[in-house]
Amino acid sequence: MVGMVRLPLTVGEIERGQRLGALLRLARGERSILAVALEADVSPETLRKIETGRVATPSFPTIAALAQVLGLSLDELWAQVAEPSDAVSTA
């Protein structure tokens, strides 16, 4: 049996991962990575990697758990992550 080959990330995926990480860091504020990770049932190392953009495409359940702990709407989170940072918000 052949193992799965993971395709390289696109530039867009990398940029979205960086925006996601920045938004999660901002939402976390003064709370520690450890406290947020434990509450979301995510490893602190995973949260650190997401926040630094090293995990550009985290799983949906991981994003959903972090959003819930941080009080973020998934719709709003996706809207901000999906748009390039230089886009003008109409909200």
PDB file of N, CA, C and O in Angstrom:
ATOM      1  N   MET A   1       0.837  -1.176   0.000  1.00  0.00           N
ATOM      2  CA  MET A   1       0.000   0.000   0.000  1.00  0.00           C
ATOM      3  C   MET A   1       0.886   1.246   0.000  1.00  0.00           C
ATOM      4  O   MET A   1       1.851   1.335   0.759  1.00  0.00           O
ATOM      5  N   VAL A   2       0.552   2.184  -0.844  1.00  0.00           N
ATOM      6  CA  VAL A   2       1.329   3.410  -0.972  1.00  0.00           C
ATOM      7  C   VAL A   2       0.773   4.456  -0.012  1.00  0.00           C
ATOM      8  O   VAL A   2      -0.441   4.628   0.091  1.00  0.00           O
ATOM      9  N   GLY A   3       1.664   5.154   0.691  1.00  0.00           N
ATOM     10  CA  GLY A   3       1.237   6.211   1.608  1.00  0.00           C
ATOM     11  C   GLY A   3       0.716   7.422   0.851  1.00  0.00           C
ATOM     12  O   GLY A   3       1.014   7.621  -0.327  1.00  0.00           O
ATOM     13  N   MET A   4      -0.063   8.219   1.553  1.00  0.00           N
ATOM     14  CA  MET A   4      -0.598   9.414   0.927  1.00  0.00           C
ATOM     15  C   MET A   4       0.515  10.434   0.732  1.00  0.00           C
ATOM     16  O   MET A   4       1.371  10.621   1.597  1.00  0.00           O
ATOM     17  N   VAL A   5       0.481  11.082  -0.413  1.00  0.00           N
ATOM     18  CA  VAL A   5       1.434  12.139  -0.699  1.00  0.00           C
ATOM     19  C   VAL A   5       0.708  13.454  -0.504  1.00  0.00           C
ATOM     20  O   VAL A   5      -0.358  13.680  -1.077  1.00  0.00           O
ATOM     21  N   ARG A   6       1.287  14.310   0.299  1.00  0.00           N
ATOM     22  CA  ARG A   6       0.659  15.602   0.557  1.00  0.00           C
ATOM     23  C   ARG A   6       1.192  16.607  -0.455  1.00  0.00           C
ATOM     24  O   ARG A   6       2.402  16.783  -0.593  1.00  0.00           O
ATOM     25  N   LEU A   7       0.282  17.261  -1.156  1.00  0.00           N
ATOM     26  CA  LEU A   7       0.683  18.244  -2.146  1.00  0.00           C
ATOM     27  C   LEU A   7       1.206  19.494  -1.456  1.00  0.00           C
ATOM     28  O   LEU A   7       0.765  19.833  -0.357  1.00  0.00           O
ATOM     29  N   PRO A   8       2.152  20.185  -2.103  1.00  0.00           N
ATOM     30  CA  PRO A   8       2.645  21.437  -1.514  1.00  0.00           C
ATOM     31  C   PRO A   8       1.510  22.454  -1.416  1.00  0.00           C
ATOM     32  O   PRO A   8       0.591  22.462  -2.235  1.00  0.00           O
ATOM     33  N   LEU A   9       1.592  23.301  -0.409  1.00  0.00           N
ATOM     34  CA  LEU A   9       0.576  24.333  -0.234  1.00  0.00           C
ATOM     35  C   LEU A   9       0.732  25.403  -1.311  1.00  0.00           C
ATOM     36  O   LEU A   9       1.840  25.707  -1.754  1.00  0.00           O
ATOM     37  N   THR A  10      -0.397  25.962  -1.717  1.00  0.00           N
ATOM     38  CA  THR A  10      -0.359  27.073  -2.660  1.00  0.00           C
ATOM     39  C   THR A  10      -0.007  28.350  -1.901  1.00  0.00           C
ATOM     40  O   THR A  10      -0.076  28.398  -0.672  1.00  0.00           O
ATOM     41  N   VAL A  11       0.368  29.371  -2.645  1.00  0.00           N
ATOM     42  CA  VAL A  11       0.655  30.665  -2.025  1.00  0.00           C
ATOM     43  C   VAL A  11      -0.577  31.167  -1.289  1.00  0.00           C
ATOM     44  O   VAL A  11      -0.468  31.718  -0.194  1.00  0.00           O
ATOM     45  N   GLY A  12      -1.751  30.978  -1.888  1.00  0.00           N
ATOM     46  CA  GLY A  12      -2.992  31.418  -1.251  1.00  0.00           C
ATOM     47  C   GLY A  12      -3.251  30.709   0.065  1.00  0.00           C
ATOM     48  O   GLY A  12      -3.688  31.335   1.031  1.00  0.00           O
ATOM     49  N   GLU A  13      -2.986  29.403   0.115  1.00  0.00           N
ATOM     50  CA  GLU A  13      -3.170  28.646   1.360  1.00  0.00           C
ATOM     51  C   GLU A  13      -2.202  29.127   2.437  1.00  0.00           C
ATOM     52  O   GLU A  13      -2.574  29.246   3.604  1.00  0.00           O
ATOM     53  N   ILE A  14      -0.983  29.398   2.047  1.00  0.00           N
ATOM     54  CA  ILE A  14       0.015  29.886   3.002  1.00  0.00           C
ATOM     55  C   ILE A  14      -0.407  31.252   3.548  1.00  0.00           C
ATOM     56  O   ILE A  14      -0.319  31.501   4.751  1.00  0.00           O
ATOM     57  N   GLU A  15      -0.864  32.129   2.660  1.00  0.00           N
ATOM     58  CA  GLU A  15      -1.297  33.463   3.094  1.00  0.00           C
ATOM     59  C   GLU A  15      -2.521  33.376   3.997  1.00  0.00           C
ATOM     60  O   GLU A  15      -2.603  34.095   4.993  1.00  0.00           O
ATOM     61  N   ARG A  16      -3.472  32.507   3.664  1.00  0.00           N
ATOM     62  CA  ARG A  16      -4.654  32.331   4.526  1.00  0.00           C
ATOM     63  C   ARG A  16      -4.235  31.803   5.898  1.00  0.00           C
ATOM     64  O   ARG A  16      -4.770  32.226   6.923  1.00  0.00           O
ATOM     65  N   GLY A  17      -3.275  30.878   5.909  1.00  0.00           N
ATOM     66  CA  GLY A  17      -2.772  30.351   7.177  1.00  0.00           C
ATOM     67  C   GLY A  17      -2.129  31.431   8.027  1.00  0.00           C
ATOM     68  O   GLY A  17      -2.286  31.445   9.248  1.00  0.00           O
ATOM     69  N   GLN A  18      -1.407  32.332   7.384  1.00  0.00           N
ATOM     70  CA  GLN A  18      -0.776  33.430   8.120  1.00  0.00           C
ATOM     71  C   GLN A  18      -1.834  34.382   8.673  1.00  0.00           C
ATOM     72  O   GLN A  18      -1.713  34.857   9.803  1.00  0.00           O
ATOM     73  N   ARG A  19      -2.876  34.664   7.878  1.00  0.00           N
ATOM     74  CA  ARG A  19      -3.958  35.541   8.369  1.00  0.00           C
ATOM     75  C   ARG A  19      -4.702  34.874   9.516  1.00  0.00           C
ATOM     76  O   ARG A  19      -5.042  35.534  10.498  1.00  0.00           O
ATOM     77  N   LEU A  20      -4.958  33.571   9.405  1.00  0.00           N
ATOM     78  CA  LEU A  20      -5.635  32.839  10.479  1.00  0.00           C
ATOM     79  C   LEU A  20      -4.817  32.919  11.757  1.00  0.00           C
ATOM     80  O   LEU A  20      -5.353  33.212  12.825  1.00  0.00           O
ATOM     81  N   GLY A  21      -3.519  32.658  11.650  1.00  0.00           N
ATOM     82  CA  GLY A  21      -2.654  32.710  12.821  1.00  0.00           C
ATOM     83  C   GLY A  21      -2.661  34.072  13.484  1.00  0.00           C
ATOM     84  O   GLY A  21      -2.730  34.173  14.709  1.00  0.00           O
ATOM     85  N   ALA A  22      -2.588  35.129  12.669  1.00  0.00           N
ATOM     86  CA  ALA A  22      -2.583  36.488  13.213  1.00  0.00           C
ATOM     87  C   ALA A  22      -3.906  36.795  13.919  1.00  0.00           C
ATOM     88  O   ALA A  22      -3.913  37.408  14.987  1.00  0.00           O
ATOM     89  N   LEU A  23      -5.017  36.372  13.327  1.00  0.00           N
ATOM     90  CA  LEU A  23      -6.327  36.617  13.949  1.00  0.00           C
ATOM     91  C   LEU A  23      -6.468  35.863  15.267  1.00  0.00           C
ATOM     92  O   LEU A  23      -6.992  36.405  16.240  1.00  0.00           O
ATOM     93  N   LEU A  24      -6.010  34.630  15.301  1.00  0.00           N
ATOM     94  CA  LEU A  24      -6.097  33.846  16.538  1.00  0.00           C
ATOM     95  C   LEU A  24      -5.207  34.447  17.626  1.00  0.00           C
ATOM     96  O   LEU A  24      -5.601  34.509  18.791  1.00  0.00           O
ATOM     97  N   ARG A  25      -4.012  34.887  17.246  1.00  0.00           N
ATOM     98  CA  ARG A  25      -3.120  35.549  18.216  1.00  0.00           C
ATOM     99  C   ARG A  25      -3.776  36.795  18.783  1.00  0.00           C
ATOM    100  O   ARG A  25      -3.750  37.027  19.991  1.00  0.00           O
ATOM    101  N   LEU A  26      -4.365  37.595  17.905  1.00  0.00           N
ATOM    102  CA  LEU A  26      -5.030  38.822  18.330  1.00  0.00           C
ATOM    103  C   LEU A  26      -6.192  38.508  19.274  1.00  0.00           C
ATOM    104  O   LEU A  26      -6.355  39.153  20.310  1.00  0.00           O
ATOM    105  N   ALA A  27      -6.993  37.512  18.906  1.00  0.00           N
ATOM    106  CA  ALA A  27      -8.150  37.137  19.733  1.00  0.00           C
ATOM    107  C   ALA A  27      -7.712  36.548  21.073  1.00  0.00           C
ATOM    108  O   ALA A  27      -8.398  36.723  22.080  1.00  0.00           O
ATOM    109  N   ARG A  28      -6.596  35.864  21.090  1.00  0.00           N
ATOM    110  CA  ARG A  28      -6.098  35.260  22.337  1.00  0.00           C
ATOM    111  C   ARG A  28      -5.667  36.334  23.322  1.00  0.00           C
ATOM    112  O   ARG A  28      -5.787  36.152  24.534  1.00  0.00           O
ATOM    113  N   GLY A  29      -5.167  37.453  22.809  1.00  0.00           N
ATOM    114  CA  GLY A  29      -4.785  38.576  23.665  1.00  0.00           C
ATOM    115  C   GLY A  29      -3.768  38.174  24.712  1.00  0.00           C
ATOM    116  O   GLY A  29      -2.710  37.635  24.388  1.00  0.00           O
ATOM    117  N   GLU A  30      -4.092  38.440  25.980  1.00  0.00           N
ATOM    118  CA  GLU A  30      -3.171  38.175  27.087  1.00  0.00           C
ATOM    119  C   GLU A  30      -3.234  36.737  27.594  1.00  0.00           C
ATOM    120  O   GLU A  30      -2.418  36.333  28.424  1.00  0.00           O
ATOM    121  N   ARG A  31      -4.201  35.963  27.098  1.00  0.00           N
ATOM    122  CA  ARG A  31      -4.315  34.569  27.542  1.00  0.00           C
ATOM    123  C   ARG A  31      -3.128  33.771  27.016  1.00  0.00           C
ATOM    124  O   ARG A  31      -2.638  34.023  25.914  1.00  0.00           O
ATOM    125  N   SER A  32      -2.678  32.826  27.798  1.00  0.00           N
ATOM    126  CA  SER A  32      -1.526  32.021  27.380  1.00  0.00           C
ATOM    127  C   SER A  32      -1.938  31.000  26.315  1.00  0.00           C
ATOM    128  O   SER A  32      -3.093  30.583  26.237  1.00  0.00           O
ATOM    129  N   ILE A  33      -0.965  30.620  25.510  1.00  0.00           N
ATOM    130  CA  ILE A  33      -1.200  29.561  24.523  1.00  0.00           C
ATOM    131  C   ILE A  33      -1.674  28.302  25.248  1.00  0.00           C
ATOM    132  O   ILE A  33      -2.600  27.629  24.794  1.00  0.00           O
ATOM    133  N   LEU A  34      -1.036  27.989  26.372  1.00  0.00           N
ATOM    134  CA  LEU A  34      -1.385  26.781  27.120  1.00  0.00           C
ATOM    135  C   LEU A  34      -2.847  26.808  27.563  1.00  0.00           C
ATOM    136  O   LEU A  34      -3.562  25.823  27.378  1.00  0.00           O
ATOM    137  N   ALA A  35      -3.297  27.908  28.141  1.00  0.00           N
ATOM    138  CA  ALA A  35      -4.675  27.993  28.636  1.00  0.00           C
ATOM    139  C   ALA A  35      -5.690  27.835  27.505  1.00  0.00           C
ATOM    140  O   ALA A  35      -6.664  27.094  27.639  1.00  0.00           O
ATOM    141  N   VAL A  36      -5.463  28.527  26.400  1.00  0.00           N
ATOM    142  CA  VAL A  36      -6.401  28.460  25.265  1.00  0.00           C
ATOM    143  C   VAL A  36      -6.378  27.066  24.648  1.00  0.00           C
ATOM    144  O   VAL A  36      -7.429  26.504  24.341  1.00  0.00           O
ATOM    145  N   ALA A  37      -5.195  26.514  24.469  1.00  0.00           N
ATOM    146  CA  ALA A  37      -5.073  25.181  23.863  1.00  0.00           C
ATOM    147  C   ALA A  37      -5.784  24.129  24.713  1.00  0.00           C
ATOM    148  O   ALA A  37      -6.528  23.302  24.186  1.00  0.00           O
ATOM    149  N   LEU A  38      -5.555  24.158  26.021  1.00  0.00           N
ATOM    150  CA  LEU A  38      -6.188  23.169  26.893  1.00  0.00           C
ATOM    151  C   LEU A  38      -7.706  23.295  26.860  1.00  0.00           C
ATOM    152  O   LEU A  38      -8.417  22.291  26.817  1.00  0.00           O
ATOM    153  N   GLU A  39      -8.202  24.530  26.881  1.00  0.00           N
ATOM    154  CA  GLU A  39      -9.657  24.731  26.852  1.00  0.00           C
ATOM    155  C   GLU A  39     -10.263  24.258  25.533  1.00  0.00           C
ATOM    156  O   GLU A  39     -11.395  23.776  25.503  1.00  0.00           O
ATOM    157  N   ALA A  40      -9.500  24.398  24.435  1.00  0.00           N
ATOM    158  CA  ALA A  40      -9.987  23.981  23.112  1.00  0.00           C
ATOM    159  C   ALA A  40      -9.681  22.515  22.817  1.00  0.00           C
ATOM    160  O   ALA A  40     -10.055  22.003  21.762  1.00  0.00           O
ATOM    161  N   ASP A  41      -9.000  21.834  23.748  1.00  0.00           N
ATOM    162  CA  ASP A  41      -8.605  20.435  23.562  1.00  0.00           C
ATOM    163  C   ASP A  41      -7.695  20.273  22.342  1.00  0.00           C
ATOM    164  O   ASP A  41      -7.843  19.347  21.545  1.00  0.00           O
ATOM    165  N   VAL A  42      -6.753  21.203  22.228  1.00  0.00           N
ATOM    166  CA  VAL A  42      -5.755  21.211  21.155  1.00  0.00           C
ATOM    167  C   VAL A  42      -4.398  21.251  21.851  1.00  0.00           C
ATOM    168  O   VAL A  42      -4.278  21.855  22.917  1.00  0.00           O
ATOM    169  N   SER A  43      -3.389  20.632  21.282  1.00  0.00           N
ATOM    170  CA  SER A  43      -2.079  20.686  21.930  1.00  0.00           C
ATOM    171  C   SER A  43      -1.522  22.104  21.819  1.00  0.00           C
ATOM    172  O   SER A  43      -1.731  22.777  20.810  1.00  0.00           O
ATOM    173  N   PRO A  44      -0.809  22.561  22.858  1.00  0.00           N
ATOM    174  CA  PRO A  44      -0.192  23.887  22.789  1.00  0.00           C
ATOM    175  C   PRO A  44       0.732  24.036  21.576  1.00  0.00           C
ATOM    176  O   PRO A  44       0.799  25.105  20.970  1.00  0.00           O
ATOM    177  N   GLU A  45       1.437  22.967  21.229  1.00  0.00           N
ATOM    178  CA  GLU A  45       2.333  23.034  20.064  1.00  0.00           C
ATOM    179  C   GLU A  45       1.538  23.238  18.779  1.00  0.00           C
ATOM    180  O   GLU A  45       1.975  23.974  17.894  1.00  0.00           O
ATOM    181  N   THR A  46       0.379  22.598  18.664  1.00  0.00           N
ATOM    182  CA  THR A  46      -0.463  22.798  17.483  1.00  0.00           C
ATOM    183  C   THR A  46      -0.919  24.243  17.399  1.00  0.00           C
ATOM    184  O   THR A  46      -0.846  24.854  16.332  1.00  0.00           O
ATOM    185  N   LEU A  47      -1.391  24.801  18.516  1.00  0.00           N
ATOM    186  CA  LEU A  47      -1.829  26.197  18.513  1.00  0.00           C
ATOM    187  C   LEU A  47      -0.663  27.118  18.158  1.00  0.00           C
ATOM    188  O   LEU A  47      -0.830  28.056  17.379  1.00  0.00           O
ATOM    189  N   ARG A  48       0.506  26.858  18.720  1.00  0.00           N
ATOM    190  CA  ARG A  48       1.690  27.673  18.409  1.00  0.00           C
ATOM    191  C   ARG A  48       1.996  27.614  16.906  1.00  0.00           C
ATOM    192  O   ARG A  48       2.289  28.638  16.289  1.00  0.00           O
ATOM    193  N   LYS A  49       1.926  26.425  16.330  1.00  0.00           N
ATOM    194  CA  LYS A  49       2.217  26.273  14.899  1.00  0.00           C
ATOM    195  C   LYS A  49       1.175  26.986  14.041  1.00  0.00           C
ATOM    196  O   LYS A  49       1.516  27.588  13.023  1.00  0.00           O
ATOM    197  N   ILE A  50      -0.091  26.921  14.447  1.00  0.00           N
ATOM    198  CA  ILE A  50      -1.142  27.619  13.695  1.00  0.00           C
ATOM    199  C   ILE A  50      -0.907  29.125  13.781  1.00  0.00           C
ATOM    200  O   ILE A  50      -0.965  29.823  12.768  1.00  0.00           O
ATOM    201  N   GLU A  51      -0.642  29.625  14.982  1.00  0.00           N
ATOM    202  CA  GLU A  51      -0.442  31.066  15.170  1.00  0.00           C
ATOM    203  C   GLU A  51       0.764  31.592  14.400  1.00  0.00           C
ATOM    204  O   GLU A  51       0.762  32.743  13.965  1.00  0.00           O
ATOM    205  N   THR A  52       1.783  30.774  14.228  1.00  0.00           N
ATOM    206  CA  THR A  52       2.981  31.222  13.516  1.00  0.00           C
ATOM    207  C   THR A  52       2.924  30.906  12.026  1.00  0.00           C
ATOM    208  O   THR A  52       3.869  31.197  11.293  1.00  0.00           O
ATOM    209  N   GLY A  53       1.816  30.309  11.572  1.00  0.00           N
ATOM    210  CA  GLY A  53       1.664  30.008  10.156  1.00  0.00           C
ATOM    211  C   GLY A  53       2.356  28.738   9.707  1.00  0.00           C
ATOM    212  O   GLY A  53       2.373  28.442   8.513  1.00  0.00           O
ATOM    213  N   ARG A  54       2.935  27.969  10.639  1.00  0.00           N
ATOM    214  CA  ARG A  54       3.623  26.729  10.252  1.00  0.00           C
ATOM    215  C   ARG A  54       2.632  25.623   9.929  1.00  0.00           C
ATOM    216  O   ARG A  54       2.970  24.678   9.216  1.00  0.00           O
ATOM    217  N   VAL A  55       1.404  25.730  10.450  1.00  0.00           N
ATOM    218  CA  VAL A  55       0.319  24.835  10.036  1.00  0.00           C
ATOM    219  C   VAL A  55      -0.690  25.741   9.340  1.00  0.00           C
ATOM    220  O   VAL A  55      -1.535  26.363   9.982  1.00  0.00           O
ATOM    221  N   ALA A  56      -0.586  25.802   8.016  1.00  0.00           N
ATOM    222  CA  ALA A  56      -1.402  26.744   7.244  1.00  0.00           C
ATOM    223  C   ALA A  56      -2.822  26.248   7.008  1.00  0.00           C
ATOM    224  O   ALA A  56      -3.727  27.042   6.750  1.00  0.00           O
ATOM    225  N   THR A  57      -3.016  24.934   7.096  1.00  0.00           N
ATOM    226  CA  THR A  57      -4.349  24.391   6.820  1.00  0.00           C
ATOM    227  C   THR A  57      -4.779  23.458   7.954  1.00  0.00           C
ATOM    228  O   THR A  57      -4.867  22.245   7.761  1.00  0.00           O
ATOM    229  N   PRO A  58      -5.048  24.024   9.140  1.00  0.00           N
ATOM    230  CA  PRO A  58      -5.496  23.176  10.250  1.00  0.00           C
ATOM    231  C   PRO A  58      -6.865  22.585   9.964  1.00  0.00           C
ATOM    232  O   PRO A  58      -7.611  23.102   9.132  1.00  0.00           O
ATOM    233  N   SER A  59      -7.191  21.507  10.650  1.00  0.00           N
ATOM    234  CA  SER A  59      -8.482  20.847  10.420  1.00  0.00           C
ATOM    235  C   SER A  59      -9.630  21.730  10.880  1.00  0.00           C
ATOM    236  O   SER A  59      -9.470  22.576  11.760  1.00  0.00           O
ATOM    237  N   PHE A  60     -10.790  21.522  10.270  1.00  0.00           N
ATOM    238  CA  PHE A  60     -11.967  22.308  10.642  1.00  0.00           C
ATOM    239  C   PHE A  60     -12.315  22.146  12.120  1.00  0.00           C
ATOM    240  O   PHE A  60     -12.582  23.149  12.783  1.00  0.00           O
ATOM    241  N   PRO A  61     -12.324  20.915  12.673  1.00  0.00           N
ATOM    242  CA  PRO A  61     -12.646  20.804  14.102  1.00  0.00           C
ATOM    243  C   PRO A  61     -11.683  21.602  14.993  1.00  0.00           C
ATOM    244  O   PRO A  61     -12.095  22.138  16.022  1.00  0.00           O
ATOM    245  N   THR A  62     -10.423  21.680  14.609  1.00  0.00           N
ATOM    246  CA  THR A  62      -9.451  22.456  15.381  1.00  0.00           C
ATOM    247  C   THR A  62      -9.796  23.937  15.325  1.00  0.00           C
ATOM    248  O   THR A  62      -9.813  24.615  16.352  1.00  0.00           O
ATOM    249  N   ILE A  63     -10.070  24.439  14.127  1.00  0.00           N
ATOM    250  CA  ILE A  63     -10.432  25.850  13.979  1.00  0.00           C
ATOM    251  C   ILE A  63     -11.724  26.147  14.734  1.00  0.00           C
ATOM    252  O   ILE A  63     -11.829  27.170  15.410  1.00  0.00           O
ATOM    253  N   ALA A  64     -12.706  25.255  14.620  1.00  0.00           N
ATOM    254  CA  ALA A  64     -13.991  25.463  15.295  1.00  0.00           C
ATOM    255  C   ALA A  64     -13.813  25.511  16.811  1.00  0.00           C
ATOM    256  O   ALA A  64     -14.409  26.358  17.476  1.00  0.00           O
ATOM    257  N   ALA A  65     -13.002  24.616  17.362  1.00  0.00           N
ATOM    258  CA  ALA A  65     -12.779  24.585  18.807  1.00  0.00           C
ATOM    259  C   ALA A  65     -12.067  25.854  19.271  1.00  0.00           C
ATOM    260  O   ALA A  65     -12.434  26.433  20.293  1.00  0.00           O
ATOM    261  N   LEU A  66     -11.063  26.282  18.534  1.00  0.00           N
ATOM    262  CA  LEU A  66     -10.343  27.500  18.905  1.00  0.00           C
ATOM    263  C   LEU A  66     -11.249  28.723  18.798  1.00  0.00           C
ATOM    264  O   LEU A  66     -11.224  29.596  19.666  1.00  0.00           O
ATOM    265  N   ALA A  67     -12.044  28.787  17.739  1.00  0.00           N
ATOM    266  CA  ALA A  67     -12.959  29.921  17.569  1.00  0.00           C
ATOM    267  C   ALA A  67     -13.941  29.994  18.731  1.00  0.00           C
ATOM    268  O   ALA A  67     -14.215  31.076  19.249  1.00  0.00           O
ATOM    269  N   GLN A  68     -14.468  28.846  19.140  1.00  0.00           N
ATOM    270  CA  GLN A  68     -15.428  28.832  20.238  1.00  0.00           C
ATOM    271  C   GLN A  68     -14.780  29.335  21.531  1.00  0.00           C
ATOM    272  O   GLN A  68     -15.359  30.163  22.235  1.00  0.00           O
ATOM    273  N   VAL A  69     -13.592  28.840  21.838  1.00  0.00           N
ATOM    274  CA  VAL A  69     -12.894  29.238  23.061  1.00  0.00           C
ATOM    275  C   VAL A  69     -12.567  30.732  23.033  1.00  0.00           C
ATOM    276  O   VAL A  69     -12.610  31.403  24.065  1.00  0.00           O
ATOM    277  N   LEU A  70     -12.242  31.243  21.858  1.00  0.00           N
ATOM    278  CA  LEU A  70     -11.847  32.650  21.740  1.00  0.00           C
ATOM    279  C   LEU A  70     -13.028  33.580  21.480  1.00  0.00           C
ATOM    280  O   LEU A  70     -12.852  34.792  21.350  1.00  0.00           O
ATOM    281  N   GLY A  71     -14.235  33.011  21.405  1.00  0.00           N
ATOM    282  CA  GLY A  71     -15.428  33.838  21.193  1.00  0.00           C
ATOM    283  C   GLY A  71     -15.526  34.410  19.794  1.00  0.00           C
ATOM    284  O   GLY A  71     -16.071  35.496  19.598  1.00  0.00           O
ATOM    285  N   LEU A  72     -14.997  33.680  18.819  1.00  0.00           N
ATOM    286  CA  LEU A  72     -15.028  34.146  17.433  1.00  0.00           C
ATOM    287  C   LEU A  72     -16.120  33.430  16.656  1.00  0.00           C
ATOM    288  O   LEU A  72     -16.336  32.234  16.848  1.00  0.00           O
ATOM    289  N   SER A  73     -16.799  34.142  15.792  1.00  0.00           N
ATOM    290  CA  SER A  73     -17.766  33.546  14.876  1.00  0.00           C
ATOM    291  C   SER A  73     -17.000  32.894  13.731  1.00  0.00           C
ATOM    292  O   SER A  73     -16.099  33.506  13.158  1.00  0.00           O
ATOM    293  N   LEU A  74     -17.350  31.667  13.398  1.00  0.00           N
ATOM    294  CA  LEU A  74     -16.679  31.002  12.275  1.00  0.00           C
ATOM    295  C   LEU A  74     -16.900  31.760  10.974  1.00  0.00           C
ATOM    296  O   LEU A  74     -15.996  31.846  10.143  1.00  0.00           O
ATOM    297  N   ASP A  75     -18.099  32.311  10.790  1.00  0.00           N
ATOM    298  CA  ASP A  75     -18.381  33.075   9.563  1.00  0.00           C
ATOM    299  C   ASP A  75     -17.473  34.294   9.456  1.00  0.00           C
ATOM    300  O   ASP A  75     -16.885  34.557   8.406  1.00  0.00           O
ATOM    301  N   GLU A  76     -17.368  35.035  10.558  1.00  0.00           N
ATOM    302  CA  GLU A  76     -16.526  36.236  10.553  1.00  0.00           C
ATOM    303  C   GLU A  76     -15.055  35.863  10.421  1.00  0.00           C
ATOM    304  O   GLU A  76     -14.305  36.524   9.704  1.00  0.00           O
ATOM    305  N   LEU A  77     -14.645  34.810  11.110  1.00  0.00           N
ATOM    306  CA  LEU A  77     -13.263  34.346  11.024  1.00  0.00           C
ATOM    307  C   LEU A  77     -12.915  33.994   9.579  1.00  0.00           C
ATOM    308  O   LEU A  77     -11.877  34.412   9.066  1.00  0.00           O
ATOM    309  N   TRP A  78     -13.787  33.224   8.925  1.00  0.00           N
ATOM    310  CA  TRP A  78     -13.518  32.837   7.540  1.00  0.00           C
ATOM    311  C   TRP A  78     -13.500  34.051   6.629  1.00  0.00           C
ATOM    312  O   TRP A  78     -12.658  34.144   5.737  1.00  0.00           O
ATOM    313  N   ALA A  79     -14.425  34.985   6.844  1.00  0.00           N
ATOM    314  CA  ALA A  79     -14.467  36.186   6.001  1.00  0.00           C
ATOM    315  C   ALA A  79     -13.149  36.944   6.088  1.00  0.00           C
ATOM    316  O   ALA A  79     -12.640  37.426   5.075  1.00  0.00           O
ATOM    317  N   GLN A  80     -12.592  37.054   7.295  1.00  0.00           N
ATOM    318  CA  GLN A  80     -11.331  37.775   7.467  1.00  0.00           C
ATOM    319  C   GLN A  80     -10.139  36.986   6.944  1.00  0.00           C
ATOM    320  O   GLN A  80      -9.198  37.570   6.406  1.00  0.00           O
ATOM    321  N   VAL A  81     -10.169  35.673   7.094  1.00  0.00           N
ATOM    322  CA  VAL A  81      -9.054  34.842   6.632  1.00  0.00           C
ATOM    323  C   VAL A  81      -9.062  34.721   5.110  1.00  0.00           C
ATOM    324  O   VAL A  81      -8.001  34.699   4.485  1.00  0.00           O
ATOM    325  N   ALA A  82     -10.235  34.643   4.518  1.00  0.00           N
ATOM    326  CA  ALA A  82     -10.337  34.424   3.076  1.00  0.00           C
ATOM    327  C   ALA A  82      -9.945  35.639   2.275  1.00  0.00           C
ATOM    328  O   ALA A  82      -9.489  35.501   1.141  1.00  0.00           O
ATOM    329  N   GLU A  83     -10.108  36.837   2.831  1.00  0.00           N
ATOM    330  CA  GLU A  83      -9.809  38.062   2.104  1.00  0.00           C
ATOM    331  C   GLU A  83      -8.347  38.465   2.286  1.00  0.00           C
ATOM    332  O   GLU A  83      -7.804  38.353   3.386  1.00  0.00           O
ATOM    333  N   PRO A  84      -7.711  38.929   1.215  1.00  0.00           N
ATOM    334  CA  PRO A  84      -6.355  39.451   1.378  1.00  0.00           C
ATOM    335  C   PRO A  84      -6.367  40.601   2.381  1.00  0.00           C
ATOM    336  O   PRO A  84      -7.355  41.326   2.496  1.00  0.00           O
ATOM    337  N   SER A  85      -5.262  40.758   3.104  1.00  0.00           N
ATOM    338  CA  SER A  85      -5.206  41.745   4.179  1.00  0.00           C
ATOM    339  C   SER A  85      -5.368  43.178   3.679  1.00  0.00           C
ATOM    340  O   SER A  85      -5.707  44.060   4.467  1.00  0.00           O
ATOM    341  N   ASP A  86      -5.135  43.434   2.394  1.00  0.00           N
ATOM    342  CA  ASP A  86      -5.268  44.796   1.886  1.00  0.00           C
ATOM    343  C   ASP A  86      -6.682  45.084   1.377  1.00  0.00           C
ATOM    344  O   ASP A  86      -6.956  46.176   0.878  1.00  0.00           O
ATOM    345  N   ALA A  87      -7.585  44.090   1.505  1.00  0.00           N
ATOM    346  CA  ALA A  87      -8.965  44.307   1.074  1.00  0.00           C
ATOM    347  C   ALA A  87      -9.665  45.241   2.060  1.00  0.00           C
ATOM    348  O   ALA A  87      -9.395  45.221   3.260  1.00  0.00           O
ATOM    349  N   VAL A  88     -10.565  46.053   1.528  1.00  0.00           N
ATOM    350  CA  VAL A  88     -11.311  46.981   2.370  1.00  0.00           C
ATOM    351  C   VAL A  88     -12.543  46.267   2.892  1.00  0.00           C
ATOM    352  O   VAL A  88     -13.315  45.706   2.115  1.00  0.00           O
ATOM    353  N   SER A  89     -12.730  46.286   4.198  1.00  0.00           N
ATOM    354  CA  SER A  89     -13.885  45.631   4.822  1.00  0.00           C
ATOM    355  C   SER A  89     -15.106  46.526   4.665  1.00  0.00           C
ATOM    356  O   SER A  89     -15.036  47.739   4.863  1.00  0.00           O
ATOM    357  N   THR A  90     -16.226  45.905   4.304  1.00  0.00           N
ATOM    358  CA  THR A  90     -17.479  46.661   4.190  1.00  0.00           C
ATOM    359  C   THR A  90     -18.356  46.469   5.394  1.00  0.00           C
ATOM    360  O   THR A  90     -19.459  47.012   5.457  1.00  0.00           O
ATOM    361  N   ALA A  91     -17.880  45.697   6.361  1.00  0.00           N
ATOM    362  CA  ALA A  91     -18.677  45.417   7.555  1.00  0.00           C
ATOM    363  C   ALA A  91     -18.597  46.567   8.538  1.00  0.00           C
ATOM    364  O   ALA A  91     -19.206  46.511   9.606  1.00  0.00           O
TER     365      ALA A  91
END
